Amino acid sequence: MTNGKVELILENLSCANCASKIEERVNSLYFVKSANLNFVTKKLTAEISPNNYKLFLESVTRIVNEIEPNVRVLEAEAEKPVVDIKDLSLIILSILFFVIGLFIYKRTWWGLIFFVLAYILAGKDVIKKFLKNLLRLKVFDENFLMTVATISAFLLKEYPEAVLVMLLYKIGELLEETAIRRSRKTINSLKNLEIEYANLKIENEIKRVNPKDIVPGDTVIVKAGEKVPIDGVVAAGSCFLDTSAITGESRLIPVEENDEVFAGSINIDGTIEVLAKSFYKDSTISKIIEIVENATSKKSQLERFITSFAKVYTPIVTLFALLVALLPPLLFSQPFDKWVYRALIFLIVSCPCSLVLSVPLSYFAGVAKLSRDSILTKGTTYIDKMAGKIYAILFDKTGTITQGTLKVDKVVTKGISHEEFVLFLCHIESFSNHPIAISITNEFKTKVDTSSVKEVKEWPGKGIEGIVFGKKVIAGTKEFLGEKGVEVDIEEKSFLSTTVYVAVDGRFCGYVVLKDFLKPDIKDALNGLKKLGIKTYLLTGDKKEAAQEVASEVDFDGVFANLLPQDKVKIAEDIKKEAKNATVAFVGDGINDSPALAACDVGISFAQNASSIATAAADVILLENSISKILDLIKVSRFVRKVVIQNIAISLSVKFLVMALGALGFANLWEAVLADVGVALIAILNSLRILKNQK
């Protein structure tokens, strides 16, 4: 239990409708701030005071026992096989007795015994739950409906049909549970990202420990084939890292001493020593898993609708069943047994499980699919918003449509060779921690002899000077060189770039231009958004000239410059008024743009490290530094919405069709249960298509 958040596993939970009831009851507890039950993972997450943990555990256990007595409340997850062998064995035995009964029950009275045995073996759990719920006066669940329907069939002397209905129901339940367990394994494959151990270096010994025991300052050894257990910096060694689990990019990243590494990366070759910079709980991979697991807590509008719909659907259909059973015999002197039989069909299809199961499963599969594509969403509600009509997407400039780092664009020399120019420049800039100086030294990677650099003095906002190889070197702005008596007869004009002018021994010898380049996929991504009918706007704090220079390269529908954070919020609100009920999204850095991110329907940011994942105010976090990921987000979200609507349409149309056929006498009980089970399986399998969708 951390920060008031507690997690419990509800083992054997197989009823989606019951899961909704449990969640509602737990949320009604006075000491629970909020609770969310994820039926797919069987995980109940709640926010409570640590002092109330024991009371919470007792209350949840009591609620679960009242609603689903067969479910066990666990504090740790127990791994179960995909297929329950015990249930499968009972079903096979029940089928055997049923087949024997079919052959002999018309020839001899004791043939009925085989039907009774088959019925008890198949339906004992259903009947047991029905009796427990009946004692608590809790009806209208699938156990009540199936028991009443099958016992009524027995009373109508439809023995084979009564057994077959229960048998088909249990077979369907087993198939559903098997499909759900398979989907859990697929969706929860993200859990495989968790690191099992770390090689802690203690003096000259290496001890295998739990990554959660690592503290900042510890040194861990990462061998070839092992995962980096914590976020940190390479202290010794070099290797290639596979960072696909974090960034989604399949290329290998070379790392060496002083390079930053993230937990979850896999060492492909070599051995490195990593100095831990944070605790495991604050690592990149831990934050990714936490966001994915909590994504279902902010439910989509469709999920909330289905939960509300399920509460009234079963009682209404049961009422119709009662009317079907009573009105024709009472009003038109029709035989009771005929219309009671038809009413039983209504009971069988009155459970909304296929709806309550498939809708959250579809959204959770969508969350898993997006996480595989390096897109983290903090709630299924944002999948809904990105799936609907999007009016506009607003973009910040620096680090959003640009790469966020200065890189050398060009070098111009005068009266000096390129090699000499770079040598003097890198030596003097290596003594500065200014971002421009770091960009220059990182770009050229010139080997620096620090002993050859003397009398260095840095002038904030202007430049740097010193003696390099016995010569006076000055690097900085044109104005700075002028102050030092150096005449600069060339000037580079660009509002998007930064120019560093260089003089050696009082003589101007050239300049280097650094630029924050646009992301390579920005033009294609914006064209893709325009094809979808989405407007794009640039909102930046930079000068108007810089914004216009960007606009000359990239086609935005509108450009706003010289903006303070509150100005961005005002523009976002104005655009939202134009959008009416359509979605307006903002793409920014996740920290400085927090007000604008919060003002829009969906806030999207790029994550550069674990810190930004944890602190980003965004609703959606892109782990890969690519604008085209926004297109992926829209396409996956729309596919999820399409699957959800398909599941709702299929489930309701099949149920209503069976009801109509049953009322008209064209359907029987086993066809009704087959249709009900079949539509649930179809909905599950349809939901799992999301994981295989290639966009």
C-alpha positions in Angstrom: 0.0 0.0 0.0 1.5 3.3 -1.1 0.3 6.9 -0.7 -3.2 5.7 0.4 -3.6 3.6 -2.7 -4.4 -0.1 -2.1 -4.8 -3.0 -4.6 -6.6 -6.3 -4.2 -7.0 -9.2 -6.6 -10.5 -10.7 -6.9 -9.6 -14.3 -7.9 -12.3 -16.3 -9.8 -14.2 -13.1 -10.8 -15.8 -14.1 -14.1 -19.0 -12.1 -14.1 -18.6 -8.6 -15.6 -22.0 -7.5 -14.4 -21.1 -8.6 -10.8 -17.9 -6.7 -11.1 -19.8 -3.4 -11.8 -22.0 -4.1 -8.7 -18.9 -4.7 -6.5 -17.3 -1.5 -7.8 -20.4 0.5 -7.0 -20.7 -1.0 -3.5 -17.1 -0.3 -2.7 -17.4 3.3 -3.9 -20.3 3.7 -1.5 -18.2 2.9 1.6 -17.8 6.1 3.6 -14.0 5.8 4.1 -13.3 5.1 0.4 -12.3 8.3 -1.6 -12.5 6.4 -4.9 -12.4 2.8 -6.2 -12.0 1.2 -9.6 -12.4 -2.5 -10.4 -10.7 -3.5 -13.6 -12.6 -6.7 -14.7 -9.9 -7.6 -17.2 -7.1 -7.7 -14.7 -9.4 -8.6 -11.7 -7.6 -5.8 -9.8 -9.5 -3.6 -7.4 -7.7 -0.3 -6.8 -8.9 2.1 -4.1 -7.8 5.3 -2.4 -8.2 5.1 1.4 -6.5 6.3 4.5 -3.7 3.8 5.6 -5.5 3.6 9.0 -8.5 2.1 7.3 -6.8 -0.7 5.4 -8.0 -3.5 7.7 -11.6 -2.2 7.6 -11.3 -1.9 3.9 -10.2 -5.5 3.5 -13.0 -6.8 5.7 -15.6 -4.6 3.9 -14.5 -5.7 0.4 -14.5 -9.3 1.5 -18.1 -9.0 2.8 -19.3 -7.2 -0.3 -17.7 -9.8 -2.6 -19.2 -12.7 -0.6 -22.6 -11.1 -0.9 -22.4 -10.6 -4.6 -20.1 -13.4 -5.8 -19.5 -15.9 -3.0 -17.1 -18.0 -5.2 -14.6 -15.1 -5.5 -11.6 -14.9 -3.3 -10.2 -11.5 -2.2 -6.4 -11.7 -2.3 -3.6 -9.2 -1.4 -1.3 -10.6 -4.1 -2.1 -12.0 -7.6 -2.2 -15.8 -8.0 -1.3 -17.0 -11.5 -3.9 -19.4 -12.9 -3.8 -21.7 -15.9 -5.6 -20.5 -19.0 -8.0 -23.4 -18.9 -9.6 -24.6 -15.5 -9.0 -28.4 -15.6 -11.6 -29.0 -12.8 -14.4 -27.2 -14.6 -13.5 -28.9 -17.9 -13.6 -32.3 -16.2 -17.0 -31.7 -14.7 -18.4 -30.5 -18.1 -17.0 -33.6 -19.8 -18.6 -35.9 -17.2 -21.9 -33.9 -17.5 -21.9 -34.4 -21.3 -21.3 -38.1 -20.8 -24.4 -38.4 -18.5 -26.4 -36.2 -20.8 -25.7 -38.4 -23.8 -26.6 -41.6 -21.9 -29.8 -40.0 -20.7 -30.7 -39.0 -24.3 -30.5 -42.7 -25.3 -32.5 -44.3 -22.5 -34.8 -41.7 -20.8 -37.8 -42.5 -23.1 -37.3 -46.3 -22.6 -37.1 -46.3 -18.8 -38.1 -44.0 -16.0 -34.6 -44.2 -14.3 -33.1 -42.6 -17.5 -34.2 -39.3 -15.9 -31.5 -39.9 -13.2 -28.8 -39.3 -15.8 -30.3 -36.0 -16.7 -30.5 -35.0 -13.1 -26.8 -36.0 -12.6 -25.8 -34.2 -15.7 -27.7 -31.1 -14.6 -26.2 -31.1 -11.0 -22.6 -31.6 -12.3 -23.0 -28.8 -14.8 -25.0 -26.4 -12.7 -24.0 -27.0 -9.1 -22.1 -23.7 -8.9 -24.9 -21.8 -10.5 -27.5 -23.3 -8.2 -25.3 -22.7 -5.2 -24.9 -19.0 -6.0 -28.6 -18.7 -6.7 -29.6 -20.1 -3.3 -27.1 -17.9 -1.5 -28.3 -14.8 -3.3 -31.9 -15.8 -2.8 -31.4 -15.9 1.0 -30.1 -12.3 0.7 -33.0 -11.4 -1.5 -30.6 -10.5 -4.3 -32.0 -11.5 -7.7 -31.7 -10.5 -11.3 -28.2 -11.9 -11.8 -27.3 -14.6 -14.3 -27.4 -17.4 -11.6 -31.0 -16.5 -10.7 -32.0 -16.3 -14.4 -30.4 -19.6 -15.4 -31.6 -21.5 -12.4 -35.2 -20.3 -12.8 -35.2 -20.9 -16.6 -33.8 -24.5 -16.3 -35.9 -25.6 -13.3 -39.0 -24.2 -15.0 -38.0 -26.3 -18.1 -37.8 -29.4 -15.8 -41.3 -28.6 -14.5 -42.5 -28.4 -18.1 -41.0 -31.9 -18.6 -38.5 -30.5 -21.1 -35.7 -32.6 -19.5 -33.2 -32.7 -22.3 -33.6 -29.0 -23.0 -33.2 -28.1 -19.3 -29.9 -30.0 -19.1 -28.7 -28.8 -22.5 -29.3 -25.1 -21.5 -27.3 -25.4 -18.3 -24.6 -27.4 -20.1 -24.3 -24.9 -22.9 -24.3 -22.1 -20.4 -21.4 -23.7 -18.5 -19.5 -24.5 -21.7 -19.9 -20.9 -22.8 -18.8 -19.6 -19.3 -15.7 -21.8 -19.5 -14.9 -20.6 -23.1 -15.5 -17.0 -22.0 -13.2 -17.4 -19.0 -10.6 -19.1 -21.1 -10.8 -16.2 -23.7 -10.6 -13.6 -20.9 -7.6 -15.3 -19.3 -5.9 -15.4 -22.6 -6.7 -11.7 -23.1 -5.4 -10.9 -19.6 -2.1 -12.7 -20.4 -1.8 -10.7 -23.7 -2.8 -7.4 -22.2 -0.7 -7.9 -19.1 2.4 -8.7 -21.2 3.4 -5.2 -20.2 4.1 -6.7 -16.8 7.0 -8.6 -18.3 8.7 -5.2 -18.5 9.1 -5.3 -14.7 12.7 -6.1 -13.7 13.2 -9.2 -11.6 16.6 -8.5 -10.1 19.6 -6.1 -10.0 23.3 -6.9 -9.6 24.3 -4.6 -6.8 28.1 -3.9 -6.5 29.2 -3.8 -2.9 33.0 -3.1 -2.8 34.4 -6.0 -4.8 31.4 -8.3 -4.5 28.2 -8.5 -6.6 25.0 -9.3 -4.9 21.7 -10.1 -6.6 18.9 -8.0 -5.0 15.4 -6.8 -5.7 15.5 -3.6 -7.8 13.2 -2.0 -5.3 16.1 -2.2 -2.8 18.4 0.0 -4.9 18.9 3.6 -3.6 20.3 6.6 -5.4 24.1 6.4 -5.3 24.3 2.6 -5.6 26.3 1.0 -8.4 24.7 -1.9 -10.3 26.3 -4.2 -12.9 24.4 -4.9 -16.1 25.6 -7.8 -18.2 24.8 -8.7 -21.8 21.2 -9.9 -22.0 20.1 -8.3 -18.7 17.7 -5.4 -18.2 18.9 -2.1 -16.8 17.2 -2.2 -13.3 17.0 1.6 -12.5 17.4 4.9 -14.2 21.0 6.1 -13.9 24.2 7.1 -15.6 26.9 4.8 -17.0 29.8 4.9 -14.6 32.0 2.4 -16.6 31.9 0.3 -19.7 30.0 0.6 -23.0 27.3 -1.4 -24.8 24.4 -1.2 -27.1 20.9 -0.9 -25.5 17.6 -2.1 -26.9 15.2 0.6 -25.6 12.1 -0.6 -27.6 10.2 -1.4 -24.4 10.3 2.3 -23.5 10.5 4.2 -26.7 9.0 1.8 -29.2 12.0 2.4 -31.5 13.6 -0.9 -32.6 17.1 0.6 -33.3 19.9 -0.1 -30.9 21.4 2.8 -28.9 25.1 2.9 -28.1 26.0 4.1 -24.6 29.3 4.8 -22.9 30.6 6.5 -19.8 28.4 9.4 -18.5 25.5 8.5 -20.8 22.0 8.4 -19.3 20.2 5.0 -19.2 16.7 4.0 -18.3 15.2 1.1 -16.5 13.7 -1.5 -18.8 16.4 -1.1 -21.5 18.1 -4.4 -22.5 21.9 -4.7 -22.7 22.7 -6.4 -26.0 26.4 -6.7 -25.6 29.2 -5.8 -23.2 29.0 -5.0 -19.5 28.3 -1.7 -17.9 28.3 -0.2 -14.4 25.3 2.1 -13.8 25.2 4.7 -11.0 21.6 4.8 -9.7 20.0 8.3 -9.9 16.6 7.4 -8.5 14.5 4.7 -6.7 12.9 2.0 -8.8 9.4 3.3 -8.1 10.4 6.6 -9.8 12.0 4.9 -12.8 10.7 5.3 -16.3 9.4 1.7 -16.7 7.7 1.8 -13.3 5.9 5.0 -14.3 4.8 3.5 -17.6 3.3 0.4 -16.0 1.6 2.6 -13.3 -0.1 4.8 -16.0 -1.3 1.9 -18.1 -2.7 0.1 -15.0 -4.5 3.2 -13.8 -5.9 4.1 -17.3 -9.2 2.4 -16.7 -10.0 4.5 -13.6 -11.1 7.5 -15.8 -13.9 5.7 -17.6 -15.2 6.6 -21.1 -18.7 7.9 -21.6 -19.7 4.6 -23.3 -18.4 2.6 -20.3 -20.4 4.7 -17.9 -23.5 4.4 -20.2 -23.2 0.6 -20.3 -22.9 0.4 -16.5 -26.1 2.4 -16.1 -27.9 0.5 -18.9 -27.1 -2.9 -17.3 -28.8 -1.8 -14.1 -32.2 -1.4 -15.8 -31.8 -3.9 -18.7 -32.2 -7.1 -16.7 -35.2 -6.0 -14.6 -37.0 -4.6 -17.7 -36.5 -7.9 -19.7 -37.5 -10.0 -16.7 -40.7 -7.9 -16.4 -41.4 -8.5 -20.2 -40.8 -12.3 -19.5 -43.5 -12.2 -16.8 -45.9 -10.4 -19.1 -45.2 -12.9 -21.9 -45.9 -15.8 -19.4 -49.1 -14.3 -18.0 -50.9 -12.0 -20.5 -51.7 -14.5 -23.4 -53.1 -17.2 -21.1 -55.1 -14.7 -19.0 -56.4 -12.6 -21.9 -56.6 -15.0 -24.7 -57.0 -18.4 -22.9 -53.7 -19.6 -24.3 -52.0 -22.7 -22.7 -49.8 -21.6 -19.8 -47.0 -24.1 -20.4 -46.5 -22.8 -24.0 -46.1 -19.1 -22.9 -44.1 -19.9 -19.8 -41.7 -21.7 -22.1 -41.4 -18.7 -24.3 -41.0 -16.4 -21.3 -38.0 -18.5 -20.2 -36.2 -17.5 -23.4 -36.5 -13.9 -22.3 -34.9 -14.8 -19.0 -31.9 -16.5 -20.6 -31.1 -13.4 -22.8 -31.8 -10.9 -20.1 -28.3 -10.9 -18.6 -26.2 -8.0 -20.1 -22.8 -9.8 -19.5 -21.7 -9.6 -23.2 -22.1 -5.8 -23.0 -20.7 -5.3 -19.5 -17.7 -7.5 -20.4 -16.8 -6.5 -24.0 -16.9 -2.7 -23.6 -14.3 -2.3 -20.8 -12.3 -5.2 -22.4 -12.2 -3.2 -25.7 -11.0 0.0 -24.0 -8.4 -1.9 -21.9 -7.1 -3.6 -25.1 -6.9 -0.1 -26.6 -4.8 1.1 -23.7 -2.5 -1.9 -24.1 -2.2 -1.4 -27.9 -1.4 2.3 -27.4 1.2 1.5 -24.8 2.9 -0.9 -27.2 3.0 1.9 -29.7 4.7 4.2 -27.1 1.6 6.1 -26.3 0.4 6.3 -22.7 -3.1 7.5 -22.0 -4.2 8.4 -18.4 -7.9 7.3 -19.0 -10.1 5.6 -21.5 -12.1 8.8 -21.6 -9.3 10.3 -23.7 -9.5 7.5 -26.2 -13.2 8.4 -26.6 -12.4 12.1 -27.2 -9.7 11.3 -29.7 -12.0 8.9 -31.5 -14.7 11.5 -31.9 -14.8 14.7 -34.0 -11.6 16.6 -33.5 -11.9 20.3 -34.4 -8.3 21.4 -33.8 -4.9 20.5 -32.4 -2.8 23.3 -31.0 1.0 22.9 -31.0 3.7 24.6 -28.9 6.9 25.2 -30.9 10.1 24.4 -29.0 10.5 20.7 -28.3 7.1 20.0 -29.8 7.3 20.7 -33.5 11.1 21.2 -33.2 13.6 18.7 -31.9 14.2 20.8 -28.8 18.0 20.8 -29.1 20.4 23.1 -30.9 22.4 21.5 -33.7 25.0 22.9 -36.0 23.4 24.1 -39.2 26.5 25.5 -41.0 30.1 26.7 -40.4 31.5 29.7 -42.3 35.3 30.5 -41.9 37.3 33.5 -43.0 41.1 33.4 -43.4 41.4 30.1 -41.4 40.8 26.4 -42.2 37.7 24.6 -41.1 39.8 22.3 -38.8 41.5 25.2 -37.1 38.3 27.0 -36.6 36.6 24.0 -35.0 39.7 23.3 -32.8 39.8 26.9 -31.4 36.0 27.0 -30.9 35.6 23.6 -29.2 38.5 24.3 -26.8 37.1 27.6 -25.6 33.5 26.4 -25.4 34.4 23.2 -23.5 34.9 25.5 -20.4 31.2 26.6 -20.5 28.1 24.9 -19.3 25.8 27.0 -21.5 23.4 25.0 -23.7 24.9 26.6 -26.8 28.5 25.6 -25.8 27.3 22.1 -24.9 25.6 21.8 -28.3 28.8 22.8 -30.1 31.1 20.4 -28.2 28.6 17.6 -28.6 28.3 18.2 -32.4 32.1 18.3 -33.2 33.3 15.8 -30.6 36.8 17.3 -30.8 39.4 16.0 -28.4 40.1 18.8 -26.0 43.5 19.4 -24.3 42.4 21.4 -21.3 46.0 22.3 -20.3 46.2 24.4 -23.5 43.3 26.6 -22.4 44.0 29.5 -19.9 42.5 32.7 -18.5 39.0 31.8 -19.4 36.3 34.3 -18.7 32.6 33.9 -19.4 30.3 36.9 -20.0 26.6 36.0 -19.3 24.4 36.6 -22.3 27.4 37.7 -24.5 30.0 35.1 -24.9 33.3 33.6 -23.7 37.0 34.5 -24.1 40.4 32.9 -23.2 43.8 31.9 -24.3 43.9 28.8 -26.5 47.3 27.4 -27.7 48.8 30.8 -26.8 46.2 32.8 -28.9 43.4 35.0 -27.7 40.1 33.5 -28.7 36.7 35.2 -28.4 33.4 33.5 -29.1 29.9 35.0 -28.8 27.5 37.5 -30.2 28.4 40.0 -32.9 27.9 42.8 -30.4 30.3 41.1 -27.9 33.0 40.9 -30.5 32.5 44.6 -31.3 32.9 45.5 -27.6 36.3 43.6 -27.8 37.4 45.7 -30.8 36.8 43.0 -33.4 35.0 44.1 -36.6 32.6 41.5 -38.0 31.9 42.2 -41.7 29.5 39.2 -42.2 26.1 38.8 -40.5 23.8 35.8 -40.5 20.1 36.7 -40.3 17.6 34.1 -39.1 15.1 34.3 -36.3 15.1 30.5 -35.9 18.9 30.1 -35.5 21.6 31.2 -33.1 24.9 32.4 -34.4 28.2 32.3 -32.6 30.9 34.6 -34.0 34.6 33.8 -33.4 37.8 35.9 -33.4 41.4 34.8 -33.0 44.0 37.3 -31.9 41.7 40.2 -32.6 40.8 39.1 -36.1 37.3 37.8 -37.1 37.7 34.3 -38.5 34.2 33.0 -39.0 31.0 31.9 -37.4 28.9 28.8 -36.6 25.1 28.7 -37.0 23.1 26.5 -34.6 19.4 25.7 -35.2 16.6 23.9 -33.5 15.5 21.9 -36.5 11.9 20.9 -37.1 11.1 17.3 -36.4 11.5 15.3 -39.7 7.9 14.0 -39.7 6.2 17.3 -38.9 5.1 18.1 -42.4 3.7 14.6 -43.1 2.0 14.5 -39.7 0.2 17.9 -40.3 -0.8 16.9 -43.8 -2.3 13.7 -42.3 -4.3 15.7 -39.7 -5.6 18.0 -42.5 -6.8 15.0 -44.5 -8.8 14.0 -41.4 -10.4 17.5 -41.4 -8.5 18.7 -38.3 -7.3 22.3 -38.0 -3.8 23.0 -36.7 -2.5 26.0 -34.9 1.0 27.1 -33.7 1.1 28.8 -30.3 4.6 30.0 -29.2 6.2 32.4 -26.8 8.8 33.2 -29.5 8.9 36.4 -31.5 6.5 36.9 -34.3 9.3 36.7 -36.9 10.5 33.3 -35.6 6.9 32.0 -35.7 6.4 33.3 -39.2 9.7 31.6 -40.3 8.3 28.3 -39.0 5.0 28.9 -40.7 6.8 29.4 -44.0 8.1 25.8 -43.8 5.0 24.2 -42.2 1.4 24.9 -43.2 -0.6 25.8 -40.1 -4.2 27.1 -40.1 -3.2 29.8 -37.6 0.0 31.2 -35.9 0.1 33.0 -32.6 3.4 34.4 -31.2 4.7 36.4 -28.2 2.5 34.4 -25.9 2.7 34.0 -22.2 1.2 30.8 -20.6 -2.0 32.7 -19.8 -2.3 33.9 -23.4 -2.1 30.3 -24.6 -5.0 29.4 -22.3 -7.1 32.3 -23.6 -6.5 31.3 -27.3 -7.3 27.7 -26.4 -10.6 28.7 -24.8 -11.5 30.9 -27.8 -10.9 28.0 -30.2 -12.9 25.7 -27.9 -15.9 28.0 -28.3 -15.6 27.7 -32.1 -15.3 23.9 -31.8 -18.6 23.7 -29.9 -18.8 20.0 -28.9 -15.8 18.8 -30.9 -12.5 18.0 -29.3 -9.7 20.5 -29.1 -6.3 19.0 -28.1 -3.0 20.8 -27.1 0.4 19.4 -27.7 3.1 20.8 -25.5 6.1 20.0 -23.2 4.0 18.7 -20.4 5.4 21.0 -17.7 5.7 24.7 -18.8 2.5 24.3 -20.9 0.5 22.8 -18.0 -2.2 25.6 -18.0 -2.9 25.2 -21.8 -2.8 21.4 -21.5 -5.4 21.5 -18.7 -7.6 24.0 -20.6 -8.1 21.8 -23.7 -10.2 18.6 -23.9 -7.1 16.5 -24.3 -3.5 17.5 -23.4 -0.7 15.7 -25.2 3.0 15.9 -24.3 6.3 14.3 -25.2 8.2 12.5 -22.4 12.0 12.7 -22.4 12.6 10.9 -19.1 11.0 9.4 -16.0 10.7 12.8 -14.4 8.6 14.2 -17.3 6.4 11.1 -17.3 5.7 11.5 -13.6 5.2 15.3 -13.6 3.5 15.9 -17.0 0.1 17.5 -16.7 -0.9 15.8 -20.0 -3.7 13.3 -20.4 -1.7 11.5 -23.1 2.1 11.0 -23.1 4.1 10.2 -26.2 7.3 8.2 -25.3 8.6 8.4 -28.9 9.7 11.9 -30.0 7.6 11.8 -33.2 4.6 14.0 -34.2 3.2 11.1 -36.3 2.3 9.4 -33.0 -0.6 11.8 -32.8 -2.0 10.2 -36.0 -1.4 6.7 -34.5 -3.3 7.9 -31.3 -6.3 9.0 -33.4 -6.4 5.9 -35.6 -6.2 3.4 -32.7 -8.8 5.4 -30.7 -11.2 5.4 -33.7 -10.6 1.6 -34.1 -11.4 1.0 -30.4 -14.6 3.1 -30.7 -15.6 1.2 -33.8 -15.1 -2.2 -32.0 -17.0 -1.0 -29.0 -20.0 0.1 -31.1 -19.8 -3.2 -33.1 -20.0 -5.1 -29.8 -22.9 -3.1 -28.5 -24.8 -3.4 -31.8 -24.1 -7.2 -32.1 -25.0 -7.9 -28.5 -28.3 -6.0 -28.5 -29.4 -7.0 -31.9 -28.9 -10.7 -31.2 -30.6 -10.4 -27.8 -33.6 -8.6 -29.3 -33.8 -11.0 -32.2 -33.9 -14.0 -29.9 -36.5 -12.3 -27.7 -38.7 -11.7 -30.8 -38.2 -15.2 -32.2 -38.9 -16.6 -28.7 -42.1 -14.6 -28.3 -43.3 -15.8 -31.7 -42.4 -19.4 -31.0 -39.5 -19.7 -33.5 -36.7 -20.2 -30.9 -36.2 -22.7 -28.1 -34.2 -22.5 -24.9 -31.0 -24.1 -26.0 -30.9 -21.8 -29.1 -31.3 -18.8 -26.8 -28.5 -19.8 -24.5 -26.3 -20.6 -27.5 -27.0 -17.2 -29.0 -26.3 -15.5 -25.6 -23.0 -17.3 -25.0 -22.0 -17.0 -28.7 -22.5 -13.3 -28.8 -20.4 -12.9 -25.6 -17.6 -14.9 -27.2 -17.8 -12.9 -30.4 -17.6 -9.7 -28.5 -14.5 -10.9 -26.6 -12.7 -12.0 -29.8 -13.7 -8.8 -31.5 -12.2 -6.8 -28.7 -8.9 -8.7 -29.0 -8.7 -7.6 -32.6 -7.6 -4.2 -31.2 -4.3 -5.7 -30.0 -3.5 -7.0 -33.5 -4.6 -3.9 -35.3 -1.8 -2.5 -37.5 -3.4 1.0 -37.7 
